[in-house]
């Protein structure tokens, strides 16, 4: 009998198991656990206060960099391997070209301020280096790397001409303030691209410093920093823009954190093969600050009433828009790029950047773009776009003499100037991917489909509204 | 397929498949070209993408005589203009939008389910308290509305044709000999004066008001109101550039020659006709907003009919993107109507019944082996004679065209419930009890009429109206719109099922008079209230409570006999016989403004709880004029479980009852008597046990005292192997299952008391436990049968009553005296006769009853007929609860009785360990521990 004294414990356990197992197996406690996007967000590293480590004093930025490299030995060489430093891509094949080419701010042009060649001191203010004032800049010198622009407190550090520290910066204080890049570090260049707040991108501007959730759900509602998404190892920052990296497949995607079929609605999920997340979740661009949509260089140099948003003598006429409706185009992540020296048809719009992909490209999706149009100078004899020297003593902005501005740059660009110039229409596509709206503000069916829809189905290659004509898998395309 | 008569209703209703409308439109165009040989200048290949140009061929505008209006200069008639290609006579004849009740026009009281004075089934003849004006029959001495005035006033919501063309006696209105067709009452004098139909013309069926995008309804209504009926169609073209009004707003319409080509056809850029857009329907049916601009609302009028009566607004826009001052607006990310959001138009569901794209046979007519019948009407035939009887549901108030009731596709015609709602337990049970709208239109976000009191008139000559869903009683840009939750009432559907569905209720109070009841004409009511520029002195005297000589809004309410008499006296004086107050509550069905699942009512507790959404009351009014309780409208498919209750402040509310609706909503409904009985039983048994146990303790103490140290030796005991392992296992498994079933059952029964538990999870756990219990009982039964142990439960006839009596006596007396148990417990005879009786009851009555009622409640999902055969959930639920209470009482008693062995814990220990401590009273039963295992094999 003794040996059975504890048999009731075994009995109790068996009884409980017999009840608990079926309950656990067969009773569902409701909604299946959805994949949590937070699982994919890297934890914020803890901050190390550098104020004691970086006591200074430092006479130059290079000295600060040297001090950084004492501990972060490979940091400079890592940065030097990124386009933040090179401003030029690896050689890549672009459609219709025989040779690999490199593309970047360093050697190519846009239709805003056109090109950095001959204009280095002004443009390289946003370079992660010190002292890029002409073509002879030493890209191999580690101490030329500017650590502070990305890591220092922006209230203690700023850059001046040629990317050197601005006058009056207390380098020791700045060096002591370093940490994980903040929105302000990134924004100081990326929000002000094109020469001022909100000018260039249409989805990046200073409203993202302290956005509410109606500006951007990630930064406003969830408190994201830029680098929470634009993360990377060894200073390789994820993300790219087709104007400077036309053939770089983007490793950054909404689906890195969100399941593509995240929508509760099967009808919406049926869209994700053909429609980028951004298309519905970024219904409009430039939500807070107007962005530049058109720039007419041909009127520059006149003595007209000036207004930074409509006309400046040094730049010409502008059109700014806010809450603009994006242009939509198929895009497979690659782009074609106008290269300096390419022959243009001055009567047609030259696309400096052109997203690749069409309705027959299964990897392409419909994306929202800001399209920036311009009339910019070209060589009327040689029929290629020209890069003027704008800043500086002899630049256009000083003398308002186009001939001089073009001629001065012949040596820098290697392109001969015939002596005759004109203004040709160009356009650039800027993919929209920030200022993301939550589902409550995303596009709805009728925004694109039906009589009042915003899509130009014919332009996208559809025969008609796919709501009634069926999707591209049917092949009823234009 | 279907046959049509040119003057009767078509005998068809449809089944079919949706084909992409654009394809169809394209085909239709082709057919039109083909049939009528019309050509549009076509150069080269047609464009790859259909250009936004009209798909409809160009056409001339013709007058009623068929002459081009450019030549004749008179009003357009769409009967001739559109009749060039389409059979407009057929269209006008088979058209409930034109007929609006003319066909069923009859004697007052002839409308089934209608009021005693109703003469028709639709706008023409069916009175309602919102519009108030009454279309008088020919025989009436006091005339309210005649046909011409009806067209002037109600033409606002009438597409023309029907009674605006044809006399209620038959034949054209121009030739009518009826006084009510050919006169109009002068509002100033109350005298009839002749109406000159030749001058006014008739309001022919107006194709443009529905088929012309941007049709100018305001201009049309103005022409009708002005009595220029023939101009109504022409006026609808205002704003197209085809016509303009000479001499400002009142002048005749003149044609713009620039809008026509040399052949006299309209230039395509001036006119586009096509399928009615939702905005076209919205001209008469309610607020439709299909634009990007934020939706705004000004005053709701009868032209906003469905919005006024229910608060429904048809728009794809998100609520928080609208321009309305909505409560908690920022959180309202849903659209006004999911179907509009998904780019459906009104015509997507309310299609022409012979449209070959949508056509389907009446449900029940189509052979079961066919899900689609490809034999369709030829598109050309359809274009020629498109049936203008549209698929419709069955509305609570609609009595027009009952032959077409429920021809519309229902939610489940397009939506699969099988492939959705997987989160919802008891899916079929829920959908059998509730219409889709019940959950998917949980709330309306626009104001709706709540009550209308015609027993008094405001200084503006208006009734006192109250709205629900907004603050205050005037709608303006700053009005806070709160929205409202509709009341849920049982609706009998076309297929005979009854489901709970959402409704707005509009209560009305109004004066009627006469032996043959008639509503008091507005002009008589106004004459009763007003004299000169203000209220009549008698009225002021009766209503002016504060004596300031003015009638404030709050004073305009009949609460006393004096007030009632003051009004009725003045009405009588005007020649109206015995004026009295009539009151009614009308239900207005809500089938639109559907929301996606995430916005639907989906929390179990919303309905399964004390405060169930299904039984949520709705305010009828904040007043009860004359103390008259309104009658609940019985003429429709709606029934009224529950009743009207007075609210604080003199108002009324309707309080629905799910029990009266024949529903037993778990967690909400409970048979009170069962719970009282059950609780009494449990409390009674507990008290009995406490008293009995207390007495035993007292008796034991007393014995101990008297016995003293006299005998330190308690009765000799020995250990007996009483319960083998399996017996103990099934017992304890059953114990746990029953206790947990009682607990989970209690949560399901009274979820409000156990807020932390998920209702649906507990229901699942309850079901799983029940299955375990049944399996355990079954295995145990098999064990007892196979081992023969079942005999232990079967009372033996011999000496049964003697033993039972002595056992009872023992519990009553012997137990207190420490007498030996009269029936010795042994390995072979564990149960005494009382136990045997109890277990016969528990195992043969209670347990099966609980299993059967429980299984049927669970099976209400799978085998609803089986549950219904036993009275359905309203019987099963209370029975299941009653048995559960009994089980609870049994368990208390059972546990207590285990303490009546040699020692209080002997019984429980035996059930845990198998060995029971037994008093040694019988030599035969003496056993040693070593002998015990031998018993197992015995």
Interface residues (C-beta under 8 A of the other chain):
Chain A: X1 X4 X5 X7 X8 X11 X12 X14 X15 X16 X18 X19 X22 X23 X26 X27 X28 X29 X30 X31 X264 X265 X267 X439 X440 X441 X444 X445 X446 X449 X450 X452 X457 X458 X463 X464 X465 X467 X468 X469 X470 X478
Chain B: X20 X21 X22 X23 X48 X49 X50 X290 X291 X292 X316 X318 X320 X333 X335 X340 X341 X342 X343 X423 X596 X597 X598 X719 X725 X728 X729 X732 X733 X736 X737 X740 X758 X760 X761 X764 X765 X768 X769 X771 X772 X912 X913 X914 X915 X929
